[in-house]
Amino acid sequence: MSILYYECFAGLSGDMNLGAMIDLGVDVNQLRTELSKLGLDTAFELRYKKDEKHGIYGIKVDVVDLENHHDHGHTHDHDHDHAHEHAHDHGHDHTHDHTHNHDHAHDHAHVHRNFASIKAMIMASALSDRVKRDSVGMFLIIAEAEAKIHHKTIDEVHFHEVGAIDSIVDIVGAAICMEILEIESVMASSLEVGSGFVKCAHGLMPIPAPATAEILKGVPIKSRVSGFEMTTPTGAAILKYYASQYTDHPEHVIEQVGYGLGTRNLEIPNLVRVMRVKGLSPEKDKPKQWILETNIDDMSSELLVYAEEQLFKAGALDVYKTPIIMKKGRPAIKLTILAWENTIKALQKVVFSETTSIGMRMYPVEKVKIQRVFKEVATSLGVVPVKLAYFDGECVNTKVEYEALKKIAEETGASIKVVKQRIEREIENHA
């Protein structure tokens, strides 16, 4: 398995995560190309540099909103980005209205997006299905937390900083990096959240802020850094979505190490260390995937579609339906769910709440996943993204991304079948 282990002794933010991913080997140009598929209506620039904290070198990433970015010629000793009336690039991304006592005032407008608009933008993009699913899943975690805190529905919550360009890039970028690195499982240490209070429009707010605390329910945290907020809602959502296990005492073999740097200078290195690992032990502690199955013969197909959507939101890796014949010749549907072990309870709740099922079969499974490489290949119809699959060093399969085929077919007026056949013939020599 391709496994990442997050060592979060200084917390986590979205830009720190991107820095670690780049340090682990994500190609920045490939990341930028994938991010451009979002079709954001605001120009942005992904900037990165090699830098150090306490002599440990890693990558510092900044996502700059080019339309609202201003160089004020000053520095801050924090990396918050609470909901100002203007755009700063501090590296945090809360959705509540914070204010800080700066000696200057500006009135740059933020674009306040809600979950529905962000989801629609992501789903309409040319990003891969995995990136779309993971990105929407992370935003949903934040939306649910904000909705609960503010006693609103998910659709009524308007993101402030989490809806800003930098936070959108941080979250979608995290999903892109996970796909580029072909990560199948994520583990993490307990998470440093900091302690103290941060000033906001409603007075002093305790650290962790309400959104972060809500997101981190069920996650082991620590508060050893005094006076600073160390984990942002974005960082919390990334770990909550991906991590299947938390431990401060892992047993593994380290293959690669990446460091993502924060902005502040602290007594401890302000960075996250992310390691690609293998050989986790003991065996029983490895994250496991399970198959959950149930047979349903007394339920509308339309309601099953809704249940499927809710299962994906609850963390299902895959959901599929198989037509079967039950006893006495009754036609039915076998609902099958692939899931990580730590999501089983949440998925069972969806099945028993949203379907007519009153029982479920469960068994652990092992997967064989061959090496996959993504390449941009020049063809007579343009440059197209291609997935190459290798077994024992030999390319055994190639696949052109569907969205690329669809775009070419619409632009040329040709049949998508003809486009697919033509491109596949041309890329054979690239395998």
C-alpha positions as CSV (number, residue, x, y, z in Angstrom):
1,M,0.0,0.0,0.0
2,S,1.0,3.6,-0.5
3,I,0.7,5.1,2.9
4,L,1.4,8.6,4.3
5,Y,2.1,9.3,8.0
6,Y,1.5,12.9,9.2
7,E,3.6,14.0,12.1
8,C,1.7,17.0,13.4
9,F,3.8,18.3,16.3
10,A,3.2,21.8,15.1
11,G,-0.4,21.4,13.8
12,L,-1.5,21.6,10.2
13,S,-2.8,24.1,7.7
14,G,-3.6,23.8,4.1
15,D,-0.5,25.5,2.8
16,M,1.8,23.5,5.1
17,N,0.2,20.3,3.6
18,L,0.8,21.5,0.1
19,G,4.4,22.3,1.0
20,A,5.0,18.8,2.3
21,M,3.4,17.2,-0.8
22,I,5.7,19.1,-3.1
23,D,8.7,18.2,-0.9
24,L,7.6,14.5,-1.2
25,G,7.8,14.8,-5.0
26,V,4.6,16.3,-6.4
27,D,5.6,18.2,-9.6
28,V,4.5,21.8,-9.1
29,N,3.8,22.2,-12.8
30,Q,1.5,19.2,-12.8
31,L,-0.2,20.5,-9.7
32,R,-0.7,23.9,-11.4
33,T,-2.1,22.2,-14.5
34,E,-4.6,20.2,-12.5
35,L,-5.6,23.3,-10.4
36,S,-6.3,25.2,-13.7
37,K,-9.0,22.7,-14.5
38,L,-11.1,24.3,-11.6
39,G,-11.9,27.3,-13.8
40,L,-11.8,29.7,-10.9
41,D,-13.1,33.2,-11.8
42,T,-10.3,34.8,-9.9
43,A,-6.7,34.7,-11.0
44,F,-4.3,33.2,-8.5
45,E,-0.6,32.1,-8.4
46,L,0.8,29.1,-6.5
47,R,4.2,30.3,-5.2
48,Y,6.7,28.1,-3.4
49,K,10.2,28.3,-2.1
50,K,12.8,26.2,-0.3
51,D,13.2,27.6,3.3
52,E,14.0,26.4,6.8
53,K,12.7,26.3,10.3
54,H,15.3,25.5,13.0
55,G,17.7,24.3,10.3
56,I,15.2,21.9,8.8
57,Y,14.6,22.6,5.2
58,G,11.3,22.2,3.5
59,I,8.8,23.9,1.2
60,K,6.9,27.0,2.0
61,V,3.8,27.5,-0.2
62,D,1.7,30.6,-0.7
63,V,-1.5,30.8,-2.7
64,V,-1.8,34.4,-3.9
65,D,-5.1,35.9,-5.0
66,L,-3.7,38.2,-7.8
67,E,-6.8,40.3,-8.0
68,N,-6.9,41.2,-4.3
69,H,-3.3,40.8,-3.3
70,H,-1.5,43.9,-1.9
71,D,2.0,44.2,-0.6
72,H,1.6,46.3,2.5
73,G,5.3,46.1,3.3
74,H,4.9,44.6,6.7
75,T,5.1,41.3,8.4
76,H,3.0,39.5,11.1
77,D,4.1,37.1,13.7
78,H,1.2,34.8,13.1
79,D,-0.2,33.0,10.1
80,H,-3.9,33.4,10.7
81,D,-6.3,34.5,7.9
82,H,-9.5,35.0,9.7
83,A,-12.4,36.8,8.0
84,H,-10.9,40.3,7.5
85,E,-12.6,43.0,5.5
86,H,-9.5,42.7,3.2
87,A,-7.3,40.0,1.8
88,H,-4.2,38.9,3.7
89,D,-2.2,35.7,3.3
90,H,-1.6,34.5,6.8
91,G,-2.2,30.8,6.2
92,H,-5.4,30.2,8.2
93,D,-8.9,29.9,6.9
94,H,-11.7,30.4,9.3
95,T,-15.3,31.0,8.3
96,H,-16.2,33.3,11.1
97,D,-15.7,37.0,11.3
98,H,-12.5,37.7,13.1
99,T,-10.8,41.0,13.4
100,H,-7.2,41.9,14.4
101,N,-5.9,45.2,15.5
102,H,-3.8,46.3,12.6
103,D,-2.5,49.9,12.3
104,H,-4.1,50.2,8.8
105,A,-7.5,49.7,7.3
106,H,-8.5,48.5,3.9
107,D,-11.8,47.5,2.3
108,H,-11.0,44.8,-0.2
109,A,-14.1,42.6,-0.8
110,H,-14.1,38.9,-0.2
111,V,-16.1,36.6,-2.3
112,H,-18.3,34.6,0.0
113,R,-19.2,31.2,-1.5
114,N,-21.4,28.6,0.0
115,F,-21.0,24.8,-0.1
116,A,-23.4,24.4,-3.0
117,S,-21.6,26.8,-5.2
118,I,-18.2,25.3,-4.4
119,K,-19.5,21.8,-5.0
120,A,-21.0,22.8,-8.3
121,M,-17.7,24.4,-9.4
122,I,-15.8,21.3,-8.5
123,M,-18.2,18.9,-10.1
124,A,-18.4,20.9,-13.4
125,S,-14.6,21.0,-13.7
126,A,-12.3,18.6,-15.7
127,L,-10.7,17.2,-12.6
128,S,-10.7,13.5,-12.1
129,D,-13.5,11.7,-10.3
130,R,-11.3,10.9,-7.3
131,V,-10.2,14.5,-6.9
132,K,-13.8,15.7,-7.3
133,R,-15.0,13.3,-4.6
134,D,-12.3,14.0,-2.2
135,S,-12.5,17.8,-2.6
136,V,-16.3,17.8,-2.1
137,G,-15.9,15.5,0.9
138,M,-13.4,17.9,2.6
139,F,-15.6,20.9,2.0
140,L,-18.6,19.0,3.3
141,I,-16.8,18.3,6.6
142,I,-16.3,22.0,7.1
143,A,-19.8,22.9,6.0
144,E,-21.3,20.5,8.4
145,A,-19.2,21.9,11.3
146,E,-20.1,25.4,10.5
147,A,-23.8,24.6,10.1
148,K,-23.9,22.9,13.5
149,I,-22.1,25.8,15.2
150,H,-24.3,28.5,13.7
151,H,-27.5,26.5,13.9
152,K,-28.0,26.7,10.1
153,T,-28.4,24.2,7.3
154,I,-25.5,23.4,5.1
155,D,-26.9,25.4,2.3
156,E,-27.3,28.5,4.5
157,V,-23.7,28.5,5.6
158,H,-21.6,31.1,3.6
159,F,-17.9,30.4,3.7
160,H,-15.7,33.4,4.3
161,E,-12.0,32.5,4.3
162,V,-12.7,28.8,3.5
163,G,-14.4,30.1,0.4
164,A,-11.5,32.3,-0.6
165,I,-9.1,31.4,-3.4
166,D,-6.3,30.2,-1.2
167,S,-8.4,27.8,0.8
168,I,-10.1,26.4,-2.2
169,V,-6.7,25.8,-3.8
170,D,-5.4,24.3,-0.5
171,I,-8.3,21.8,-0.3
172,V,-8.5,20.8,-4.0
173,G,-4.7,20.8,-4.2
174,A,-4.6,18.3,-1.3
175,A,-6.9,16.0,-3.3
176,I,-4.8,16.4,-6.4
177,C,-1.6,15.6,-4.5
178,M,-3.1,12.5,-3.0
179,E,-3.9,11.2,-6.5
180,I,-0.6,12.2,-8.0
181,L,1.3,10.3,-5.2
182,E,-1.2,7.4,-5.5
183,I,-1.9,7.4,-1.8
184,E,-4.2,4.6,-0.6
185,S,-4.1,5.2,3.2
186,V,-3.2,8.0,5.6
187,M,-2.2,7.8,9.3
188,A,-1.4,10.7,11.6
189,S,0.0,11.5,15.0
190,S,-2.1,13.3,17.6
191,L,-2.7,16.9,16.4
192,E,-1.3,20.0,18.0
193,V,-4.0,22.7,18.1
194,G,-2.4,25.3,20.3
195,S,-4.0,27.0,23.2
196,G,-5.2,30.4,24.5
197,F,-7.6,32.8,22.8
198,V,-7.9,34.7,19.6
199,K,-9.8,38.0,19.3
200,C,-12.8,38.0,17.0
201,A,-15.9,40.2,16.3
202,H,-17.8,38.5,19.2
203,G,-14.9,38.8,21.7
204,L,-12.2,36.4,22.6
205,M,-12.6,32.9,21.1
206,P,-10.9,29.9,22.6
207,I,-8.4,27.8,20.7
208,P,-9.2,25.5,19.0
209,A,-11.9,27.7,17.4
210,P,-15.4,26.1,17.3
211,A,-15.2,25.0,13.7
212,T,-11.8,23.3,14.3
213,A,-13.0,21.6,17.5
214,E,-16.2,20.3,15.8
215,I,-14.2,18.9,12.9
216,L,-11.7,17.2,15.2
217,K,-14.3,15.2,17.2
218,G,-12.9,11.8,17.6
219,V,-9.3,12.9,16.7
220,P,-6.6,12.9,19.4
221,I,-5.3,16.4,20.0
222,K,-2.7,18.1,22.2
223,S,-2.2,21.7,23.3
224,R,1.5,22.2,24.1
225,V,2.0,25.5,22.2
226,S,0.7,28.4,24.2
227,G,-0.8,31.5,22.7
228,F,-1.1,30.4,19.1
229,E,-3.7,28.7,17.0
230,M,-1.7,25.8,15.3
231,T,-4.4,23.9,13.3
232,T,-6.8,25.5,10.9
233,P,-10.2,24.2,9.8
234,T,-8.7,23.4,6.4
235,G,-5.8,21.4,8.0
236,A,-8.3,19.7,10.3
237,A,-10.6,18.8,7.4
238,I,-7.8,17.3,5.4
239,L,-6.8,14.9,8.2
240,K,-10.4,14.2,9.2
241,Y,-11.2,13.1,5.6
242,Y,-8.1,11.1,4.8
243,A,-6.7,9.7,8.1
244,S,-7.9,6.3,9.0
245,Q,-5.7,5.8,12.1
246,Y,-4.0,8.1,14.7
247,T,-0.9,7.0,16.7
248,D,2.1,8.7,18.2
249,H,4.0,5.4,18.2
250,P,3.9,4.0,14.7
251,E,6.0,1.1,13.5
252,H,7.0,1.4,9.9
253,V,9.7,1.7,7.3
254,I,10.3,5.2,6.1
255,E,10.6,5.5,2.3
256,Q,10.4,9.3,1.8
257,V,10.1,12.4,4.0
258,G,8.6,15.8,3.1
259,Y,8.4,19.0,5.2
260,G,5.8,21.7,4.8
261,L,6.7,25.0,6.5
262,G,4.4,27.4,8.3
263,T,4.9,31.1,8.6
264,R,5.6,31.7,12.3
265,N,8.9,31.4,14.1
266,L,8.3,29.4,17.3
267,E,10.3,27.6,19.9
268,I,9.6,24.4,18.0
269,P,10.0,24.0,14.2
270,N,6.8,25.4,12.7
271,L,6.3,22.6,10.1
272,V,4.6,19.4,9.4
273,R,6.6,16.3,8.6
274,V,4.9,13.8,6.2
275,M,6.4,10.5,5.4
276,R,5.7,7.9,2.8
277,V,6.0,4.6,4.7
278,K,5.6,0.9,4.3
279,G,5.8,-2.2,6.5
280,L,3.5,-1.0,9.3
281,S,3.3,-3.4,12.2
282,P,1.9,-5.0,14.1
283,E,-0.4,-6.5,11.4
284,K,-3.5,-5.9,13.3
285,D,-2.9,-2.2,13.4
286,K,-2.8,-1.8,9.6
287,P,-5.8,0.1,8.2
288,K,-8.1,-2.5,6.6
289,Q,-10.7,-2.3,3.9
290,W,-14.0,-4.1,4.3
291,I,-16.9,-5.2,2.1
292,L,-20.4,-4.5,3.5
293,E,-23.3,-6.1,1.7
294,T,-27.0,-6.2,2.1
295,N,-29.9,-7.5,-0.1
296,I,-32.9,-5.2,-0.7
297,D,-36.1,-6.3,-2.4
298,D,-38.7,-3.8,-1.1
299,M,-37.3,-0.4,-1.9
300,S,-37.6,2.2,-4.7
301,S,-34.6,2.5,-7.0
302,E,-34.7,6.3,-6.7
303,L,-34.4,6.1,-2.9
304,L,-31.4,3.7,-3.4
305,V,-29.7,6.3,-5.5
306,Y,-30.1,8.8,-2.7
307,A,-28.7,6.3,-0.2
308,E,-25.7,5.7,-2.4
309,E,-25.0,9.5,-2.4
310,Q,-25.2,9.5,1.4
311,L,-22.8,6.5,1.6
312,F,-20.2,8.4,-0.4
313,K,-20.5,11.4,1.9
314,A,-20.1,9.1,4.9
315,G,-16.7,7.8,3.6
316,A,-17.5,4.9,1.3
317,L,-14.6,4.2,-1.1
318,D,-17.0,2.6,-3.6
319,V,-20.7,1.7,-3.8
320,Y,-22.3,-0.5,-6.4
321,K,-25.6,-2.4,-7.0
322,T,-26.0,-5.9,-8.4
323,P,-29.4,-7.3,-9.6
324,I,-30.1,-10.6,-8.0
325,I,-32.9,-13.2,-7.6
326,M,-33.9,-14.0,-4.1
327,K,-35.9,-16.9,-2.7
328,K,-39.4,-17.5,-4.3
329,G,-38.1,-15.7,-7.5
330,R,-38.2,-12.2,-6.0
331,P,-36.0,-9.7,-8.0
332,A,-33.8,-7.7,-5.7
333,I,-30.7,-5.5,-5.5
334,K,-27.5,-6.5,-3.7
335,L,-26.0,-3.2,-2.3
336,T,-22.2,-3.5,-1.9
337,I,-20.0,-1.0,-0.1
338,L,-16.2,-0.9,0.0
339,A,-14.9,1.0,3.0
340,W,-12.1,1.6,5.5
341,E,-12.5,0.0,8.8
342,N,-12.9,3.3,10.7
343,T,-15.9,4.3,8.6
344,I,-18.0,1.2,9.1
345,K,-20.2,2.6,11.9
346,A,-21.1,5.7,9.9
347,L,-21.9,3.6,6.8
348,Q,-24.0,1.2,8.8
349,K,-26.0,4.2,10.1
350,V,-26.7,5.4,6.5
351,V,-27.7,1.9,5.4
352,F,-30.1,1.3,8.2
353,S,-31.5,4.8,8.2
354,E,-31.8,5.3,4.4
355,T,-32.7,1.8,3.2
356,T,-35.1,-0.9,4.2
357,S,-32.2,-3.2,5.2
358,I,-32.3,-4.8,8.6
359,G,-29.1,-6.7,8.4
360,M,-25.6,-6.7,6.7
361,R,-22.8,-9.0,5.8
362,M,-19.2,-7.9,6.5
363,Y,-15.8,-9.3,5.6
364,P,-12.3,-7.8,5.2
365,V,-10.7,-7.7,1.8
366,E,-7.2,-7.3,0.3
367,K,-6.5,-5.4,-2.9
368,V,-3.8,-5.7,-5.5
369,K,-3.1,-2.4,-7.1
370,I,-0.7,-2.2,-9.9
371,Q,1.5,0.9,-10.6
372,R,-0.2,3.8,-12.3
373,V,1.5,6.7,-14.0
374,F,-0.3,9.9,-15.3
375,K,1.2,11.6,-18.4
376,E,0.3,14.5,-20.6
377,V,0.6,13.1,-24.2
378,A,0.7,15.2,-27.3
379,T,-1.7,13.9,-30.1
380,S,-3.0,15.3,-33.3
381,L,-6.1,16.4,-31.4
382,G,-4.2,18.2,-28.7
383,V,-2.5,17.3,-25.4
384,V,-4.5,14.8,-23.4
385,P,-4.0,13.3,-19.9
386,V,-3.4,9.5,-20.1
387,K,-3.2,7.0,-17.3
388,L,-0.7,4.2,-17.9
389,A,-0.9,1.0,-15.8
390,Y,2.2,-1.2,-15.3
391,F,2.6,-4.8,-14.1
392,D,6.1,-6.1,-13.5
393,G,7.5,-3.1,-15.3
394,E,5.4,-3.7,-18.4
395,C,2.6,-1.3,-19.6
396,V,-0.5,-3.5,-19.6
397,N,-3.2,-0.8,-20.0
398,T,-3.7,2.8,-21.1
399,K,-6.7,5.0,-20.5
400,V,-7.5,8.5,-21.7
401,E,-9.4,10.6,-19.2
402,Y,-13.1,10.8,-20.1
403,E,-13.3,14.6,-19.6
404,A,-10.5,15.1,-22.2
405,L,-12.3,12.9,-24.7
406,K,-15.6,14.7,-24.1
407,K,-14.0,18.1,-24.6
408,I,-12.4,17.1,-27.8
409,A,-15.6,15.5,-29.1
410,E,-17.6,18.6,-28.4
411,E,-15.0,20.9,-29.9
412,T,-14.5,18.8,-33.1
413,G,-18.0,17.5,-33.5
414,A,-16.7,14.0,-33.9
415,S,-18.1,11.0,-32.2
416,I,-16.5,10.4,-28.8
417,K,-16.0,6.8,-29.8
418,V,-14.0,7.9,-32.9
419,V,-12.0,10.4,-30.8
420,K,-11.1,7.7,-28.3
421,Q,-10.0,5.2,-30.9
422,R,-7.9,7.7,-32.8
423,I,-6.1,9.0,-29.6
424,E,-5.5,5.4,-28.3
425,R,-3.8,4.5,-31.6
426,E,-1.6,7.5,-31.3
427,I,-0.5,7.0,-27.7
428,E,0.5,3.3,-28.1
429,N,4.1,4.4,-28.8
430,H,4.2,6.5,-25.6
431,A,3.4,3.5,-23.3
